Amino acid sequence: MNNLILAARLAQQVDHSLQLLPCHWRKAINSVITHGTRQHPSVRDFMKVACWHLLADKTGSVP
């Protein structure tokens, strides 16, 4: 959980955002989940696509 929070805060800093937005949490979840699979490129690719589909911004309001 700490890694997820740190990754979200890092995404926030990279965007120079004053608020922690849903897009930052999506980036963090994707990063944390795919980090553990980096030794297996095909699994990592699958996880990235799965995260993208599951965590897609359906409102269109957050980049």
mmCIF file as gemmi writes it, N, C-alpha and C atoms, coordinates in Angstrom:
data_model
loop_
_atom_site.group_PDB
_atom_site.id
_atom_site.type_symbol
_atom_site.label_atom_id
_atom_site.label_alt_id
_atom_site.label_comp_id
_atom_site.label_asym_id
_atom_site.label_entity_id
_atom_site.label_seq_id
_atom_site.pdbx_PDB_ins_code
_atom_site.Cartn_x
_atom_site.Cartn_y
_atom_site.Cartn_z
_atom_site.occupancy
_atom_site.B_iso_or_equiv
_atom_site.pdbx_formal_charge
_atom_site.auth_seq_id
_atom_site.auth_asym_id
_atom_site.pdbx_PDB_model_num
ATOM 1 N N . MET Axp A 1 ? 0.816 -1.182 0 1 0 ? 1 A 1
ATOM 2 C CA . MET Axp A 1 ? 0 0 0 1 0 ? 1 A 1
ATOM 3 C C . MET Axp A 1 ? 0.867 1.257 0 1 0 ? 1 A 1
ATOM 4 N N . ASN Axp A 2 ? 1.963 1.21 0.757 1 0 ? 2 A 1
ATOM 5 C CA . ASN Axp A 2 ? 2.871 2.364 0.772 1 0 ? 2 A 1
ATOM 6 C C . ASN Axp A 2 ? 3.437 2.641 -0.608 1 0 ? 2 A 1
ATOM 7 N N . ASN Axp A 3 ? 3.796 1.578 -1.339 1 0 ? 3 A 1
ATOM 8 C CA . ASN Axp A 3 ? 4.331 1.762 -2.698 1 0 ? 3 A 1
ATOM 9 C C . ASN Axp A 3 ? 3.294 2.399 -3.615 1 0 ? 3 A 1
ATOM 10 N N . LEU Axp A 4 ? 2.046 2.024 -3.433 1 0 ? 4 A 1
ATOM 11 C CA . LEU Axp A 4 ? 0.978 2.587 -4.25 1 0 ? 4 A 1
ATOM 12 C C . LEU Axp A 4 ? 0.81 4.085 -3.964 1 0 ? 4 A 1
ATOM 13 N N . ILE Axp A 5 ? 0.824 4.45 -2.718 1 0 ? 5 A 1
ATOM 14 C CA . ILE Axp A 5 ? 0.692 5.859 -2.335 1 0 ? 5 A 1
ATOM 15 C C . ILE Axp A 5 ? 1.887 6.667 -2.837 1 0 ? 5 A 1
ATOM 16 N N . LEU Axp A 6 ? 3.085 6.115 -2.684 1 0 ? 6 A 1
ATOM 17 C CA . LEU Axp A 6 ? 4.281 6.816 -3.17 1 0 ? 6 A 1
ATOM 18 C C . LEU Axp A 6 ? 4.242 6.992 -4.685 1 0 ? 6 A 1
ATOM 19 N N . ALA Axp A 7 ? 3.804 5.956 -5.398 1 0 ? 7 A 1
ATOM 20 C CA . ALA Axp A 7 ? 3.726 6.036 -6.861 1 0 ? 7 A 1
ATOM 21 C C . ALA Axp A 7 ? 2.691 7.08 -7.291 1 0 ? 7 A 1
ATOM 22 N N . ALA Axp A 8 ? 1.578 7.165 -6.582 1 0 ? 8 A 1
ATOM 23 C CA . ALA Axp A 8 ? 0.564 8.17 -6.908 1 0 ? 8 A 1
ATOM 24 C C . ALA Axp A 8 ? 1.104 9.575 -6.669 1 0 ? 8 A 1
ATOM 25 N N . ARG Axp A 9 ? 1.805 9.762 -5.568 1 0 ? 9 A 1
ATOM 26 C CA . ARG Axp A 9 ? 2.391 11.078 -5.281 1 0 ? 9 A 1
ATOM 27 C C . ARG Axp A 9 ? 3.462 11.449 -6.318 1 0 ? 9 A 1
ATOM 28 N N . LEU Axp A 10 ? 4.229 10.463 -6.763 1 0 ? 10 A 1
ATOM 29 C CA . LEU Axp A 10 ? 5.234 10.71 -7.795 1 0 ? 10 A 1
ATOM 30 C C . LEU Axp A 10 ? 4.564 11.131 -9.103 1 0 ? 10 A 1
ATOM 31 N N . ALA Axp A 11 ? 3.493 10.44 -9.476 1 0 ? 11 A 1
ATOM 32 C CA . ALA Axp A 11 ? 2.762 10.812 -10.692 1 0 ? 11 A 1
ATOM 33 C C . ALA Axp A 11 ? 2.208 12.227 -10.566 1 0 ? 11 A 1
ATOM 34 N N . GLN Axp A 12 ? 1.76 12.592 -9.386 1 0 ? 12 A 1
ATOM 35 C CA . GLN Axp A 12 ? 1.253 13.94 -9.132 1 0 ? 12 A 1
ATOM 36 C C . GLN Axp A 12 ? 2.367 14.963 -9.323 1 0 ? 12 A 1
ATOM 37 N N . GLN Axp A 13 ? 3.548 14.67 -8.785 1 0 ? 13 A 1
ATOM 38 C CA . GLN Axp A 13 ? 4.681 15.595 -8.915 1 0 ? 13 A 1
ATOM 39 C C . GLN Axp A 13 ? 5.115 15.751 -10.362 1 0 ? 13 A 1
ATOM 40 N N . VAL Axp A 14 ? 5.143 14.645 -11.101 1 0 ? 14 A 1
ATOM 41 C CA . VAL Axp A 14 ? 5.543 14.685 -12.508 1 0 ? 14 A 1
ATOM 42 C C . VAL Axp A 14 ? 4.595 15.579 -13.307 1 0 ? 14 A 1
ATOM 43 N N . ASP Axp A 15 ? 3.305 15.531 -12.966 1 0 ? 15 A 1
ATOM 44 C CA . ASP Axp A 15 ? 2.31 16.361 -13.652 1 0 ? 15 A 1
ATOM 45 C C . ASP Axp A 15 ? 2.27 17.798 -13.124 1 0 ? 15 A 1
ATOM 46 N N . HIS Axp A 16 ? 3.037 18.088 -12.086 1 0 ? 16 A 1
ATOM 47 C CA . HIS Axp A 16 ? 3.023 19.415 -11.442 1 0 ? 16 A 1
ATOM 48 C C . HIS Axp A 16 ? 1.602 19.79 -11.025 1 0 ? 16 A 1
ATOM 49 N N . SER Axp A 17 ? 0.892 18.807 -10.497 1 0 ? 17 A 1
ATOM 50 C CA . SER Axp A 17 ? -0.489 19.008 -10.081 1 0 ? 17 A 1
ATOM 51 C C . SER Axp A 17 ? -0.549 19.33 -8.59 1 0 ? 17 A 1
ATOM 52 N N . LEU Axp A 18 ? -1.472 20.22 -8.23 1 0 ? 18 A 1
ATOM 53 C CA . LEU Axp A 18 ? -1.662 20.56 -6.827 1 0 ? 18 A 1
ATOM 54 C C . LEU Axp A 18 ? -2.542 19.535 -6.112 1 0 ? 18 A 1
ATOM 55 N N . GLN Axp A 19 ? -3.316 18.766 -6.882 1 0 ? 19 A 1
ATOM 56 C CA . GLN Axp A 19 ? -4.21 17.768 -6.312 1 0 ? 19 A 1
ATOM 57 C C . GLN Axp A 19 ? -3.825 16.372 -6.781 1 0 ? 19 A 1
ATOM 58 N N . LEU Axp A 20 ? -4.119 15.401 -5.958 1 0 ? 20 A 1
ATOM 59 C CA . LEU Axp A 20 ? -3.944 14.001 -6.321 1 0 ? 20 A 1
ATOM 60 C C . LEU Axp A 20 ? -5.212 13.57 -7.055 1 0 ? 20 A 1
ATOM 61 N N . LEU Axp A 21 ? -5.083 13.328 -8.34 1 0 ? 21 A 1
ATOM 62 C CA . LEU Axp A 21 ? -6.239 13.068 -9.193 1 0 ? 21 A 1
ATOM 63 C C . LEU Axp A 21 ? -6.38 11.581 -9.526 1 0 ? 21 A 1
ATOM 64 N N . PRO Axp A 22 ? -7.545 11.18 -10.028 1 0 ? 22 A 1
ATOM 65 C CA . PRO Axp A 22 ? -7.732 9.777 -10.42 1 0 ? 22 A 1
ATOM 66 C C . PRO Axp A 22 ? -6.684 9.283 -11.425 1 0 ? 22 A 1
ATOM 67 N N . CYS Axp A 23 ? -6.246 10.163 -12.318 1 0 ? 23 A 1
ATOM 68 C CA . CYS Axp A 23 ? -5.232 9.743 -13.296 1 0 ? 23 A 1
ATOM 69 C C . CYS Axp A 23 ? -3.926 9.365 -12.599 1 0 ? 23 A 1
ATOM 70 N N . HIS Axp A 24 ? -3.607 10.006 -11.5 1 0 ? 24 A 1
ATOM 71 C CA . HIS Axp A 24 ? -2.389 9.68 -10.755 1 0 ? 24 A 1
ATOM 72 C C . HIS Axp A 24 ? -2.515 8.303 -10.094 1 0 ? 24 A 1
ATOM 73 N N . TRP Axp A 25 ? -3.707 8.008 -9.571 1 0 ? 25 A 1
ATOM 74 C CA . TRP Axp A 25 ? -3.931 6.689 -8.976 1 0 ? 25 A 1
ATOM 75 C C . TRP Axp A 25 ? -3.868 5.601 -10.038 1 0 ? 25 A 1
ATOM 76 N N . ARG Axp A 26 ? -4.425 5.882 -11.239 1 0 ? 26 A 1
ATOM 77 C CA . ARG Axp A 26 ? -4.355 4.893 -12.328 1 0 ? 26 A 1
ATOM 78 C C . ARG Axp A 26 ? -2.909 4.621 -12.708 1 0 ? 26 A 1
ATOM 79 N N . LYS Axp A 27 ? -2.12 5.669 -12.839 1 0 ? 27 A 1
ATOM 80 C CA . LYS Axp A 27 ? -0.707 5.497 -13.166 1 0 ? 27 A 1
ATOM 81 C C . LYS Axp A 27 ? 0.011 4.709 -12.083 1 0 ? 27 A 1
ATOM 82 N N . ALA Axp A 28 ? -0.308 4.992 -10.833 1 0 ? 28 A 1
ATOM 83 C CA . ALA Axp A 28 ? 0.329 4.305 -9.71 1 0 ? 28 A 1
ATOM 84 C C . ALA Axp A 28 ? -0.029 2.829 -9.69 1 0 ? 28 A 1
ATOM 85 N N . ILE Axp A 29 ? -1.302 2.521 -9.86 1 0 ? 29 A 1
ATOM 86 C CA . ILE Axp A 29 ? -1.737 1.12 -9.864 1 0 ? 29 A 1
ATOM 87 C C . ILE Axp A 29 ? -1.062 0.369 -11.003 1 0 ? 29 A 1
ATOM 88 N N . ASN Axp A 30 ? -1.034 0.964 -12.169 1 0 ? 30 A 1
ATOM 89 C CA . ASN Axp A 30 ? -0.38 0.341 -13.316 1 0 ? 30 A 1
ATOM 90 C C . ASN Axp A 30 ? 1.099 0.097 -13.013 1 0 ? 30 A 1
ATOM 91 N N . SER Axp A 31 ? 1.755 1.09 -12.463 1 0 ? 31 A 1
ATOM 92 C CA . SER Axp A 31 ? 3.183 0.986 -12.159 1 0 ? 31 A 1
ATOM 93 C C . SER Axp A 31 ? 3.467 -0.112 -11.132 1 0 ? 31 A 1
ATOM 94 N N . VAL Axp A 32 ? 2.704 -0.133 -10.052 1 0 ? 32 A 1
ATOM 95 C CA . VAL Axp A 32 ? 2.934 -1.098 -8.974 1 0 ? 32 A 1
ATOM 96 C C . VAL Axp A 32 ? 2.647 -2.519 -9.453 1 0 ? 32 A 1
ATOM 97 N N . ILE Axp A 33 ? 1.558 -2.699 -10.195 1 0 ? 33 A 1
ATOM 98 C CA . ILE Axp A 33 ? 1.199 -4.041 -10.67 1 0 ? 33 A 1
ATOM 99 C C . ILE Axp A 33 ? 2.195 -4.549 -11.689 1 0 ? 33 A 1
ATOM 100 N N . THR Axp A 34 ? 2.6 -3.708 -12.622 1 0 ? 34 A 1
ATOM 101 C CA . THR Axp A 34 ? 3.488 -4.179 -13.682 1 0 ? 34 A 1
ATOM 102 C C . THR Axp A 34 ? 4.944 -4.274 -13.231 1 0 ? 34 A 1
ATOM 103 N N . HIS Axp A 35 ? 5.304 -3.586 -12.158 1 0 ? 35 A 1
ATOM 104 C CA . HIS Axp A 35 ? 6.683 -3.639 -11.671 1 0 ? 35 A 1
ATOM 105 C C . HIS Axp A 35 ? 7.101 -5.065 -11.3 1 0 ? 35 A 1
ATOM 106 N N . GLY Axp A 36 ? 6.21 -5.799 -10.679 1 0 ? 36 A 1
ATOM 107 C CA . GLY Axp A 36 ? 6.525 -7.16 -10.254 1 0 ? 36 A 1
ATOM 108 C C . GLY Axp A 36 ? 6.645 -8.156 -11.385 1 0 ? 36 A 1
ATOM 109 N N . THR Axp A 37 ? 6.232 -7.768 -12.577 1 0 ? 37 A 1
ATOM 110 C CA . THR Axp A 37 ? 6.271 -8.694 -13.719 1 0 ? 37 A 1
ATOM 111 C C . THR Axp A 37 ? 7.311 -8.293 -14.758 1 0 ? 37 A 1
ATOM 112 N N . ARG Axp A 38 ? 8.203 -7.397 -14.418 1 0 ? 38 A 1
ATOM 113 C CA . ARG Axp A 38 ? 9.136 -6.876 -15.422 1 0 ? 38 A 1
ATOM 114 C C . ARG Axp A 38 ? 10.111 -7.924 -15.96 1 0 ? 38 A 1
ATOM 115 N N . GLN Axp A 39 ? 10.345 -9.005 -15.221 1 0 ? 39 A 1
ATOM 116 C CA . GLN Axp A 39 ? 11.242 -10.057 -15.72 1 0 ? 39 A 1
ATOM 117 C C . GLN Axp A 39 ? 10.565 -10.922 -16.775 1 0 ? 39 A 1
ATOM 118 N N . HIS Axp A 40 ? 9.268 -10.785 -16.916 1 0 ? 40 A 1
ATOM 119 C CA . HIS Axp A 40 ? 8.499 -11.581 -17.876 1 0 ? 40 A 1
ATOM 120 C C . HIS Axp A 40 ? 7.756 -10.629 -18.811 1 0 ? 40 A 1
ATOM 121 N N . PRO Axp A 41 ? 8.397 -10.243 -19.909 1 0 ? 41 A 1
ATOM 122 C CA . PRO Axp A 41 ? 7.829 -9.212 -20.786 1 0 ? 41 A 1
ATOM 123 C C . PRO Axp A 41 ? 6.41 -9.513 -21.276 1 0 ? 41 A 1
ATOM 124 N N . SER Axp A 42 ? 6.11 -10.756 -21.606 1 0 ? 42 A 1
ATOM 125 C CA . SER Axp A 42 ? 4.769 -11.046 -22.113 1 0 ? 42 A 1
ATOM 126 C C . SER Axp A 42 ? 3.72 -10.887 -21.01 1 0 ? 42 A 1
ATOM 127 N N . VAL Axp A 43 ? 4.051 -11.27 -19.774 1 0 ? 43 A 1
ATOM 128 C CA . VAL Axp A 43 ? 3.129 -11.092 -18.653 1 0 ? 43 A 1
ATOM 129 C C . VAL Axp A 43 ? 2.974 -9.609 -18.353 1 0 ? 43 A 1
ATOM 130 N N . ARG Axp A 44 ? 4.076 -8.879 -18.405 1 0 ? 44 A 1
ATOM 131 C CA . ARG Axp A 44 ? 4.022 -7.439 -18.138 1 0 ? 44 A 1
ATOM 132 C C . ARG Axp A 44 ? 3.154 -6.729 -19.173 1 0 ? 44 A 1
ATOM 133 N N . ASP Axp A 45 ? 3.318 -7.099 -20.445 1 0 ? 45 A 1
ATOM 134 C CA . ASP Axp A 45 ? 2.49 -6.5 -21.493 1 0 ? 45 A 1
ATOM 135 C C . ASP Axp A 45 ? 1.007 -6.778 -21.255 1 0 ? 45 A 1
ATOM 136 N N . PHE Axp A 46 ? 0.705 -8.03 -20.872 1 0 ? 46 A 1
ATOM 137 C CA . PHE Axp A 46 ? -0.677 -8.391 -20.579 1 0 ? 46 A 1
ATOM 138 C C . PHE Axp A 46 ? -1.216 -7.558 -19.417 1 0 ? 46 A 1
ATOM 139 N N . MET Axp A 47 ? -0.425 -7.42 -18.354 1 0 ? 47 A 1
ATOM 140 C CA . MET Axp A 47 ? -0.869 -6.676 -17.179 1 0 ? 47 A 1
ATOM 141 C C . MET Axp A 47 ? -1.091 -5.206 -17.509 1 0 ? 47 A 1
ATOM 142 N N . LYS Axp A 48 ? -0.232 -4.632 -18.357 1 0 ? 48 A 1
ATOM 143 C CA . LYS Axp A 48 ? -0.4 -3.236 -18.752 1 0 ? 48 A 1
ATOM 144 C C . LYS Axp A 48 ? -1.709 -3.041 -19.515 1 0 ? 48 A 1
ATOM 145 N N . VAL Axp A 49 ? -1.995 -3.954 -20.433 1 0 ? 49 A 1
ATOM 146 C CA . VAL Axp A 49 ? -3.243 -3.854 -21.197 1 0 ? 49 A 1
ATOM 147 C C . VAL Axp A 49 ? -4.442 -4.052 -20.277 1 0 ? 49 A 1
ATOM 148 N N . ALA Axp A 50 ? -4.354 -5.019 -19.359 1 0 ? 50 A 1
ATOM 149 C CA . ALA Axp A 50 ? -5.446 -5.263 -18.418 1 0 ? 50 A 1
ATOM 150 C C . ALA Axp A 50 ? -5.688 -4.028 -17.549 1 0 ? 50 A 1
ATOM 151 N N . CYS Axp A 51 ? -4.628 -3.428 -17.051 1 0 ? 51 A 1
ATOM 152 C CA . CYS Axp A 51 ? -4.774 -2.209 -16.234 1 0 ? 51 A 1
ATOM 153 C C . CYS Axp A 51 ? -5.388 -1.088 -17.048 1 0 ? 51 A 1
ATOM 154 N N . TRP Axp A 52 ? -4.948 -0.951 -18.276 1 0 ? 52 A 1
ATOM 155 C CA . TRP Axp A 52 ? -5.454 0.115 -19.13 1 0 ? 52 A 1
ATOM 156 C C . TRP Axp A 52 ? -6.958 -0.046 -19.344 1 0 ? 52 A 1
ATOM 157 N N . HIS Axp A 53 ? -7.386 -1.297 -19.592 1 0 ? 53 A 1
ATOM 158 C CA . HIS Axp A 53 ? -8.814 -1.546 -19.811 1 0 ? 53 A 1
ATOM 159 C C . HIS Axp A 53 ? -9.619 -1.402 -18.525 1 0 ? 53 A 1
ATOM 160 N N . LEU Axp A 54 ? -9.111 -1.921 -17.435 1 0 ? 54 A 1
ATOM 161 C CA . LEU Axp A 54 ? -9.853 -1.887 -16.173 1 0 ? 54 A 1
ATOM 162 C C . LEU Axp A 54 ? -9.897 -0.499 -15.552 1 0 ? 54 A 1
ATOM 163 N N . LEU Axp A 55 ? -8.853 0.285 -15.776 1 0 ? 55 A 1
ATOM 164 C CA . LEU Axp A 55 ? -8.74 1.585 -15.117 1 0 ? 55 A 1
ATOM 165 C C . LEU Axp A 55 ? -8.905 2.757 -16.075 1 0 ? 55 A 1
ATOM 166 N N . ALA Axp A 56 ? -9.461 2.494 -17.241 1 0 ? 56 A 1
ATOM 167 C CA . ALA Axp A 56 ? -9.634 3.565 -18.224 1 0 ? 56 A 1
ATOM 168 C C . ALA Axp A 56 ? -10.568 4.641 -17.681 1 0 ? 56 A 1
ATOM 169 N N . ASP Axp A 57 ? -10.271 5.878 -18.028 1 0 ? 57 A 1
ATOM 170 C CA . ASP Axp A 57 ? -11.11 6.997 -17.603 1 0 ? 57 A 1
ATOM 171 C C . ASP Axp A 57 ? -12.356 7.017 -18.479 1 0 ? 57 A 1
ATOM 172 N N . LYS Axp A 58 ? -13.45 6.565 -17.938 1 0 ? 58 A 1
ATOM 173 C CA . LYS Axp A 58 ? -14.684 6.468 -18.704 1 0 ? 58 A 1
ATOM 174 C C . LYS Axp A 58 ? -15.428 7.795 -18.803 1 0 ? 58 A 1
ATOM 175 N N . THR Axp A 59 ? -15.054 8.766 -17.987 1 0 ? 59 A 1
ATOM 176 C CA . THR Axp A 59 ? -15.737 10.062 -18.03 1 0 ? 59 A 1
ATOM 177 C C . THR Axp A 59 ? -15.119 11.007 -19.045 1 0 ? 59 A 1
ATOM 178 N N . GLY Axp A 60 ? -13.862 10.785 -19.363 1 0 ? 60 A 1
ATOM 179 C CA . GLY Axp A 60 ? -13.173 11.666 -20.288 1 0 ? 60 A 1
ATOM 180 C C . GLY Axp A 60 ? -12.736 12.978 -19.651 1 0 ? 60 A 1
ATOM 181 N N . SER Axp A 61 ? -12.968 13.13 -18.342 1 0 ? 61 A 1
ATOM 182 C CA . SER Axp A 61 ? -12.675 14.413 -17.713 1 0 ? 61 A 1
ATOM 183 C C . SER Axp A 61 ? -11.247 14.513 -17.185 1 0 ? 61 A 1
ATOM 184 N N . VAL Axp A 62 ? -10.557 13.371 -17.046 1 0 ? 62 A 1
ATOM 185 C CA . VAL Axp A 62 ? -9.205 13.38 -16.497 1 0 ? 62 A 1
ATOM 186 C C . VAL Axp A 62 ? -8.27 12.788 -17.531 1 0 ? 62 A 1
ATOM 187 N N . PRO Axp A 63 ? -7.201 13.49 -17.89 1 0 ? 63 A 1
ATOM 188 C CA . PRO Axp A 63 ? -6.276 12.964 -18.899 1 0 ? 63 A 1
ATOM 189 C C . PRO Axp A 63 ? -5.512 11.76 -18.399 1 0 ? 63 A 1
